[in-house]
């Protein structure tokens, strides 16, 4: 496909790209979002995302690599314009507009001994992205985002996940829907909370399990605190009473994986 050259930042295609990056309402209205970076875009294409428009700088990316990214529209921009539309400046050479996907709970495929991550009411895109990155690194079955207070396709989520939102199973739901789904699949719930909790290393995490985390400021809602099967805390030795959400996610997910590996090895 022959590329159309764009030289002005006022071009309608450039204006749409910038609006999609900056405005969640525009992403919802159009059902589109922005992907920046070769690795992220490659993961998205492999996951079946449809790329509507592809913007590239020929000085930063060659035709051979461009051929991997299927797109309905191809736009070539000069270096100066590319630095205005790309967060990473001159490091990647490609920015795309892609169609969003639906993320129902019914789409999740569970393993024989599932380990899931449930995040309720999370507000900060960076925390979601970092949690997704940990989930991918550890091979977590899926992430369920309940009552999300931000936008899954916020550019900061895509960027901080390093493309992990395309490699990890993700579902969006209400808390009530997620709880019913967990119960129907016989998955125990371990919540991270300050109230009525025991140290996380004193809880068996080797079976079918969902690790549950709440909002960065308010923590978990009463709904989840009352329904958790186990309640755990990460002991703090300093004066602060909590860790960043994404750090807490990584610690508990690693603990669950460690217990599963040890249990598997003991059965050999």
LOPA-993001 format. One record per residue (C-alpha): residue number from 0; x, y, z. Coordinates in steps of 0.1 Angstrom, whole numbers, plus 5000, padded with zeros to 4 digits. Layout:
// LOPA-993001
> NUM, X, Y, Z;
...
***
This chain:
// LOPA-993001
> 0, 5000, 5000, 5000;
> 1, 5013, 5034, 4991;
> 2, 5017, 5058, 5019;
> 3, 5001, 5093, 5020;
> 4, 5026, 5120, 5030;
> 5, 5015, 5144, 5058;
> 6, 5035, 5175, 5065;
> 7, 5012, 5196, 5087;
> 8, 5002, 5192, 5123;
> 9, 4968, 5206, 5113;
> 10, 4960, 5177, 5090;
> 11, 4927, 5160, 5101;
> 12, 4944, 5126, 5106;
> 13, 4970, 5141, 5129;
> 14, 4944, 5160, 5148;
> 15, 4924, 5129, 5153;
> 16, 4955, 5110, 5165;
> 17, 4962, 5137, 5191;
> 18, 4926, 5138, 5203;
> 19, 4926, 5101, 5207;
> 20, 4958, 5103, 5228;
> 21, 4945, 5130, 5250;
> 22, 4907, 5125, 5254;
> 23, 4891, 5094, 5269;
> 24, 4857, 5106, 5256;
> 25, 4870, 5107, 5221;
> 26, 4883, 5071, 5225;
> 27, 4849, 5060, 5237;
> 28, 4830, 5078, 5210;
> 29, 4852, 5065, 5181;
> 30, 4860, 5031, 5196;
> 31, 4897, 5038, 5187;
> 32, 4929, 5042, 5206;
> 33, 4966, 5049, 5200;
> 34, 4995, 5025, 5201;
> 35, 5031, 5037, 5200;
> 36, 5062, 5016, 5196;
> 37, 5072, 4986, 5174;
> 38, 5070, 4960, 5201;
> 39, 5037, 4972, 5214;
> 40, 5022, 4973, 5179;
> 41, 5036, 4939, 5170;
> 42, 5019, 4924, 5201;
> 43, 4986, 4941, 5192;
> 44, 4987, 4927, 5157;
> 45, 4995, 4893, 5170;
> 46, 4965, 4896, 5194;
> 47, 4942, 4903, 5165;
> 48, 4937, 4941, 5169;
> 49, 4927, 4959, 5138;
> 50, 4950, 4988, 5129;
> 51, 4930, 5016, 5112;
> 52, 4958, 5040, 5106;
> 53, 4996, 5038, 5107;
> 54, 5019, 5068, 5110;
> 55, 5056, 5063, 5104;
> 56, 5088, 5082, 5100;
> 57, 5109, 5066, 5072;
> 58, 5142, 5078, 5088;
> 59, 5134, 5057, 5119;
> 60, 5118, 5025, 5105;
> 61, 5124, 5006, 5072;
> 62, 5099, 4991, 5048;
> 63, 5107, 4956, 5059;
> 64, 5095, 4962, 5094;
> 65, 5065, 4982, 5083;
> 66, 5053, 4952, 5064;
> 67, 5046, 4934, 5097;
> 68, 5020, 4960, 5106;
> 69, 4988, 4956, 5086;
> 70, 4969, 4988, 5083;
> 71, 4939, 5002, 5063;
> 72, 4957, 5036, 5060;
> 73, 4994, 5044, 5058;
> 74, 5007, 5079, 5065;
> 75, 5043, 5090, 5062;
> 76, 5054, 5120, 5084;
> 77, 5087, 5138, 5086;
> 78, 5109, 5137, 5117;
> 79, 5098, 5171, 5131;
> 80, 5061, 5161, 5129;
> 81, 5068, 5127, 5143;
> 82, 5083, 5142, 5174;
> 83, 5050, 5161, 5180;
> 84, 5028, 5130, 5178;
> 85, 5050, 5105, 5196;
> 86, 5057, 5103, 5233;
> 87, 5091, 5087, 5227;
> 88, 5103, 5113, 5202;
> 89, 5126, 5097, 5177;
> 90, 5131, 5063, 5194;
> 91, 5105, 5041, 5176;
> 92, 5093, 5055, 5143;
> 93, 5057, 5042, 5144;
> 94, 5024, 5053, 5159;
> 95, 4991, 5036, 5151;
> 96, 4954, 5041, 5156;
> 97, 4936, 5008, 5163;
> 98, 4901, 4995, 5172;
> 99, 4893, 4988, 5208;
> 100, 4881, 4953, 5218;
> 101, 4853, 4942, 5241;
> 102, 4865, 4925, 5273;
> 103, 4837, 4903, 5288;
> 104, 4844, 4878, 5316;
> 105, 4831, 4851, 5293;
> 106, 4861, 4856, 5270;
> 107, 4886, 4844, 5297;
> 108, 4900, 4809, 5293;
> 109, 4911, 4794, 5326;
> 110, 4939, 4769, 5332;
> 111, 4934, 4738, 5353;
> 112, 4947, 4757, 5384;
> 113, 4939, 4793, 5377;
> 114, 4956, 4824, 5392;
> 115, 4938, 4857, 5386;
> 116, 4943, 4893, 5395;
> 117, 4913, 4914, 5404;
> 118, 4917, 4952, 5406;
> 119, 4888, 4972, 5419;
> 120, 4882, 5009, 5412;
> 121, 4918, 5016, 5402;
> 122, 4924, 5052, 5391;
> 123, 4960, 5056, 5379;
> 124, 4968, 5043, 5344;
> 125, 5004, 5037, 5354;
> 126, 4994, 5013, 5381;
> 127, 4972, 4993, 5358;
> 128, 5000, 4991, 5332;
> 129, 5026, 4980, 5358;
> 130, 5002, 4954, 5372;
> 131, 4996, 4940, 5337;
> 132, 5033, 4939, 5331;
> 133, 5038, 4918, 5362;
> 134, 5009, 4895, 5353;
> 135, 5025, 4888, 5319;
> 136, 5059, 4882, 5334;
> 137, 5044, 4856, 5358;
> 138, 5020, 4840, 5335;
> 139, 4989, 4850, 5354;
> 140, 4957, 4836, 5338;
> 141, 4939, 4869, 5335;
> 142, 4932, 4903, 5350;
> 143, 4897, 4914, 5359;
> 144, 4893, 4952, 5362;
> 145, 4862, 4959, 5383;
> 146, 4845, 4993, 5383;
> 147, 4875, 5009, 5366;
> 148, 4880, 5045, 5373;
> 149, 4902, 5052, 5343;
> 150, 4904, 5040, 5307;
> 151, 4920, 5007, 5297;
> 152, 4932, 5022, 5265;
> 153, 4947, 5053, 5280;
> 154, 4981, 5057, 5263;
> 155, 4998, 5055, 5298;
> 156, 4983, 5021, 5303;
> 157, 4996, 5008, 5270;
> 158, 5030, 5024, 5275;
> 159, 5035, 5013, 5311;
> 160, 5024, 4978, 5304;
> 161, 5050, 4977, 5276;
> 162, 5023, 4961, 5254;
> 163, 5012, 4937, 5281;
> 164, 4976, 4946, 5276;
> 165, 4978, 4928, 5243;
> 166, 4995, 4897, 5256;
> 167, 4974, 4892, 5288;
> 168, 4937, 4882, 5291;
> 169, 4918, 4912, 5305;
> 170, 4881, 4915, 5314;
> 171, 4861, 4945, 5324;
> 172, 4832, 4941, 5347;
> 173, 4813, 4953, 5378;
> 174, 4823, 4939, 5412;
> 175, 4790, 4920, 5415;
> 176, 4795, 4903, 5381;
> 177, 4831, 4894, 5389;
> 178, 4822, 4879, 5423;
> 179, 4795, 4857, 5408;
> 180, 4819, 4846, 5380;
> 181, 4846, 4837, 5405;
> 182, 4821, 4817, 5426;
> 183, 4807, 4799, 5396;
> 184, 4843, 4788, 5387;
> 185, 4851, 4778, 5423;
> 186, 4880, 4803, 5426;
> 187, 4889, 4814, 5461;
> 188, 4894, 4851, 5468;
> 189, 4924, 4865, 5487;
> 190, 4921, 4902, 5494;
> 191, 4950, 4926, 5501;
> 192, 4937, 4949, 5529;
> 193, 4947, 4964, 5562;
> 194, 4916, 4953, 5582;
> 195, 4914, 4919, 5599;
> 196, 4944, 4905, 5579;
> 197, 4972, 4881, 5584;
> 198, 5007, 4881, 5568;
> 199, 5004, 4870, 5532;
> 200, 5030, 4842, 5536;
> 201, 5007, 4825, 5562;
> 202, 4980, 4819, 5536;
> 203, 4980, 4789, 5511;
> 204, 4980, 4804, 5476;
> 205, 4987, 4772, 5457;
> 206, 4951, 4765, 5446;
> 207, 4926, 4781, 5423;
> 208, 4929, 4817, 5434;
> 209, 4921, 4854, 5427;
> 210, 4943, 4880, 5443;
> 211, 4922, 4911, 5450;
> 212, 4934, 4947, 5453;
> 213, 4915, 4980, 5457;
> 214, 4916, 5016, 5449;
> 215, 4950, 5034, 5455;
> 216, 4935, 5058, 5482;
> 217, 4904, 5041, 5495;
> 218, 4914, 5004, 5493;
> 219, 4888, 4978, 5488;
> 220, 4850, 4984, 5491;
> 221, 4830, 4969, 5518;
> 222, 4815, 4946, 5491;
> 223, 4848, 4928, 5486;
> 224, 4861, 4930, 5521;
> 225, 4830, 4911, 5533;
> 226, 4832, 4884, 5506;
> 227, 4869, 4876, 5506;
> 228, 4879, 4840, 5517;
> 229, 4912, 4852, 5531;
> 230, 4925, 4886, 5540;
> 231, 4962, 4893, 5538;
> 232, 4986, 4921, 5546;
> 233, 5022, 4928, 5535;
> 234, 5040, 4935, 5568;
> 235, 5058, 4968, 5569;
> 236, 5090, 4974, 5589;
> 237, 5092, 5011, 5585;
> 238, 5068, 5040, 5594;
> 239, 5046, 5038, 5563;
> 240, 5016, 5015, 5563;
> 241, 5014, 5005, 5526;
> 242, 5032, 5001, 5493;
> 243, 5024, 5013, 5459;
> 244, 4996, 4992, 5444;
> 245, 5017, 4978, 5415;
> 246, 5045, 4968, 5439;
> 247, 5020, 4950, 5462;
> 248, 5006, 4932, 5432;
> 249, 5040, 4920, 5422;
> 250, 5049, 4908, 5457;
> 251, 5017, 4887, 5461;
> 252, 5017, 4874, 5426;
> 253, 5053, 4862, 5430;
> 254, 5044, 4845, 5463;
> 255, 5015, 4826, 5447;
> 256, 5037, 4815, 5418;
> 257, 5065, 4804, 5442;
> 258, 5040, 4783, 5462;
> 259, 5027, 4766, 5431;
> 260, 5062, 4758, 5419;
> 261, 5071, 4743, 5453;
> 262, 5039, 4723, 5454;
> 263, 5046, 4710, 5419;
> 264, 5082, 4701, 5427;
> 265, 5071, 4682, 5459;
> 266, 5047, 4660, 5438;
> 267, 5075, 4649, 5414;
***
